[in-house]
Amino acid sequence: MRFFLEILALEKLKKYQVDLKILSPSTIYKFDYLLDNDFFAQIDGPEVRKGKVNVSLSVVQIASDFEFDFTIHGIIIVDCDRCLDEMELSVETTNRLIVAFGEAYAETSDERVIVSEDDGFINVAWYMYEFIALAIPIKHVHNPGECNSLMESKLRELSVDELDDDDESLEAEKDFEAIDPRWEALRYLKDITN
């Protein structure tokens, strides 16, 4: 069953294929895509499940390489790190991908891909998804006051206990530093080098 679902997903993502064999050298080709909730559901990636993102792709063949320039901007829905509710996040990024023909598919670097010359095409769906996922900041939280109030109160309740534990460990660390003479020697060396 999973095999058939994967084939169905690939068939739906077929509109993101770029046929390299029909492109003329030195001519710039433009492709525009609107990535919506259906796109993210078909990709089924862990970072982004919903959104509305515009992608402008320009492709040009220079010598034997194809340069793919992606301009991506829009809104995605991710989980808030603090309250775990969904939140909107604006994404804007530009990325480049160099594609060349070879015997079989291979990623030779983060920006360079080899595709089979027999196939002659590349599907850019996963690359667009990856570029969006990489544009997500490490920390993403709601603006102050927009988090789920129930989760925030639970977080404050738990954070107080953790703060108490942290205060105790800081005090123990200070006591250790005051007792251990090696720290004094290191402080002395640090002071004379500054």
Beta strands, then each sheet from edge to edge (+ up, - down):
strand 1: 17-19
strand 2: 29-35
strand 3: 50-62
strand 4: 65-79
strand 5: 86-102
strand 6: 106-107
strand 7: 112-116
strand 8: 121-123
sheet 1: 1+ 8-
sheet 2: 2+ 3- 4+ 5- 7- 6+
end
